[in-house]
Amino acid sequence: MRILYICLLLLNLVMTNSAHAANLPQPTKLAPHSYAWIGPYGPPTKENKGFRMNLGFVVGNSAVAVIDSGYSDAMAKTMLKQIKQLTSKPVRYVINTNSQPHRILGNAIFKKNGASLIASSEAIPRIKNEGTTMARSAEGRLRLKKGSIHTPALPERIVNEALVLDLGGVKLNVIPAGHTHTAGSLIVEVADDNVVYAGDILYGGRLLAILPVSRVDKWIQSYDKLRKYQTALFVPGHGEPAKLNKFEHSTYQYLTTLKTHMDNAISMGLDLNDALRRLDQSAWQGLADFDNLAGRNAHQTYLEREMVSFE
């Protein structure tokens, strides 16, 4: 009976760990030092265990830097496990490219394992003030028990200007990109690999999301600054890695279309309903998540441009 009890206990432990394990594929090698987990589209659910974004890491001769810490403790643990399968180098840095939950909710796990957390100064207030709420919300979406996801640890290394990280023979340029999808966006350039991790500045294959904390006008400006890396391979926040011209339609043209339309509507004195009714987004209806996001994006852009018109 004792042996049977132990076997059942071990089986239950395996099943529990399996149920909470993150749904990550093996990372894709993009260049000699650069890797990425390429996520599917759609919202976070119990089925996908929160994996529906791109994450990455860069391996140097003495250390590893991770780009974004994932959506849960379990995801961060899986990231660490898979990195250790590829290299014995320690994960020394984690760079939060913005303050979205899927970029920061694994912070506590990485910090516990010795990583220094890095973020833009403009991202810190949201992480600090909303981090616990984000963790509880993520638990609800993934149907996990309370306490399964830690409040994200606050980054202790704050970026206000370009920062160079030396991983041992491989240097990363961590560059402030301004207020885009959220305040305090960062990009990470791996010059030796000609790879740029652009976070949620770039979307490919799915419609981007404009939030109450987004700024469409500044997002467009940030995209324009990426043009200096025309030959680079870009890792977007969502979608397949590609050269910048592949994101022109899904990101730049979409943002500029919304901004131009809403600016014109407001200058003509149109109210929100008329502005929405006259907007044609059909050129982007082939992108994933269009039905869920198009209306909200238009509504939020109108509110932003109306606010800016009074500044």
N, C-alpha and C positions, 0 to 999 in steps of 0.2 A: 504493500500500500504506500509505503514511504517513497519508493522508487517511482510509482505511478504519479504521486503528488508532485514530485520534483519535475517529472517530464511535463506534466500539465502546466506547471508554473513557468518552465522554460518556454513552452509553446506559446503561452499567453504573452510572455515578454517579447518574443519574436514578432508575434502578430501586432502587439501594441507599437513596437518600434517601426514596423513596416507601415502601419496605418498613419503614423506621424511623419515618416520620412518624406522629404521633398521630392517632387516629381521632376527631377532634372535629368536631361540627357547627358551624355558625355560631352565635354567641351570641344568646340571646333578650333583647330589650330589655324590661325589666319596668316601668320608670318612666323619667322624664327622664334620670336619671344612673346607673341601676342595671341591670346585665346579669347573665346567668347562662348557663352551659352546663349543660343538663339531660341527665343521663346515663340510660342504660338500666339494667336490673337484671342480677343475676348476678355471678359472680366475675370477677376479671381473667383474661384469656386472650390468647393470641397473636392471635386474631381481633378482639377488641375493643380490643387494644393498651392495655389497662388502663383504658379510659374506661367507668366504670360508677357514677359519682358525680356530684354537682353541684358546680360551681365557679363563681366569680363575679368581677366587678370593678365598680368605681364610678369614674365620670369626673367630675372637677371642672374648674374653669377653668384650673388650673395643673398638675394632677397626677392620676395614676390610682392607685388602691389595688386590689390583687388579693386576693381571698379564697380562700386555699389554692392551693398551687403545683403540684398534680397528681402523677401517679404515676410520671413518668419525665422524663429530660432532653428527650426528643422532645416530650412533651406540653407541657412548659413553653415550649419554643421555638414550638410551634404557638399556644399561648395568646398569647405576645408578638406573633407575626405577625398574628394576627387583631385584637388590640387596636390595633396600629399601622394596620390598615386602616380603623379607625373613628375614631381620634383621633391627633393628633400630640403630645399631652401625654405626658410621660414617666411610666413606671411607677415611682413613688417608694416604695411600700410593698407588702409582701406579708404578710398576716395568716394565720398557721396557726391554724385554729380548734380543732385538737387535734393529737395526736401520731401519728395513724394514717398509714401509708405514703402513701395517696392524698392526704393533705393536705400532705405535706412533701418528697416526693422530687424535686420540681422546684426546691427552694430554691437549690441551687448555681447554676442557670442564671439565676434572677432576680437573685441577688446579683451575679453576673458582669456583669449588664446594669444595675447601679446601684441596685437596690431595697434598701431597708432591711427586714430581716425582723423580724416581731413575733410573739411567742407568750406564753402564760401561763408564769409561773415553774414551775408544777407540771408543765408539758409538757416542759421542758428536759431533765431527767434521762433520759427515755426516748429523746428525739431523739439525745442525746449517746451513750448507752450502746448503743442498738439500731439506730442509723441505718445503719451499714454492713451489718449483717445484713439489714435491710429492703431495702436496695438490691440485694444479691446475690439475695435471695429474689424480688424483683420481676423481675430479669433472667431467673431460671429460669422464672417463670410466663409471661413474655412471650416466652421462647425467644430472648433476646438474648445476645450475647457478653459475657463478663465485662468490666466497665469501661464498659459502655454507659450505666449510670446512676450518677451520682456519689453518694457519701455526702452526705446532706442537710446543707447549711450550717446552722450553729447560729444561731438568731435572736439578734440583738444588742440588741434593744429588748424588755425584759421587762415584762410586764403583771402587776401585783399588785392594781391597783384600776382603776376606769374611766379610760380614756384617750380623749382627743379628738384626732382627726386632721383637719386643715384641708387640703382638696384645692383650695382656692381657690373660695370661694363655696359649697362643699358640705362639710359636716362629718360625720365618722363618729364614732359612739360605740362604742368597743371595750370590751366589758364581760365581766369574768370570770363564768363560769357554773357553776363548781364541777366536781366529779368526776362525770362522766356516763358516756358510752360509754368515755371514757378520762379520766385525770386532766388537769386544766388546760384544760377546754373554754372557748371564747370565743364570744360572739355579737357581731355587727356590726350596729348600727342606723344606717340612713340616714334620719334624721328628716325631711329635706326631701322624700323620696320615700315615706315611711311604709312602708319595706321593712326587714325584719330577716333577715340571713343567720344561720341557727341551727345550721349544721353538723350533726353527727351527734346532736344532741339530739333532732332530729325525723326521723322516717321516714314516708314516705307511699307506699302501693302495694306495698311489700315488707316482709317481716318484719324487724324490727330484729335486730341481733346483740349478744348479751351475751358479753363476753370475760372472760378471767381478770383483766384490768385494769379492768373496768367496776365500777360500784357502783349497783345498782338503786335502793336507797333514796335516794341523793343525786341520782340521775337524775330521780326523781319530783319531788323538791324543786325541781330546776332547771326542770323543765317548768312547775311552778306559778308560778315567777317570770316566765315568759313571758306570763302572763295579763294583765299590765299593758299589753301591746301588742295587745290584742284586735282593733283595727281594721287592724293592719298586714298586709301581704303577707309571709308567711314563705317563705324559701327553705330547704327541708330539706336534710339531707345526701344523701338519696336520695328521689326522688319529685318530683311536680309542685308548684310553688309554690302556696300557698293560704293562706287565713285559718287561724288556730290551731285552730278547731273541727274542721277537716278531719283533724287529726292526733290527735284525742282517742281514737279507737278504735285506730288503728294504733300509737300510742306510749303515751299515758297509761294507757288502760284495760288494755293488754297488760302494761305494767310493774307496775301495781298488782295485777293478777290474779296474776301470778307471785309477787310479794312476799307478798301475803296468804296464798296457798295454802301457800307454803313456810314462812312463819312459823308458820302453824297446824300444819303437818305436824311441824315440829321441836318445838313445844310439846307435841304429842301423843306424842312419842317415836318417830315413824315413821322408818325408815331411808330411804336414798336411793331404793332401788327401789320401795318402797311409795309414797313421795311422788310419784315420777314416774308410777307406774301410776294414781294417783287424780287426776292433773291433767288437766283437759279444756281443750285449746287449740283446739278445733274452730271457735270463733268467728273465728279468724284464719287458717284454712286456705286461704282465698281469696287471701291475699297471696302475692306472688312470693317464692320461696326458702323457703317454709314447710317443705317436706320436708327441706331441708338444715340448717335452723337451729333448728327448734322443740325437738328433743330436746336439743341442746347448750345452748340457752338455759335450759331447765328444770334441767338438770344443774348449770350454773354458778350459777344463782340459789340452788339448794339449798346449794351449798358456801358461797356468800356469807352467806346467812342463818344457816347453822350457825356460821360463824366469828363473826358479829356477836353471836350468842347467848352466846358465851363471853367477850365483851369486858367 
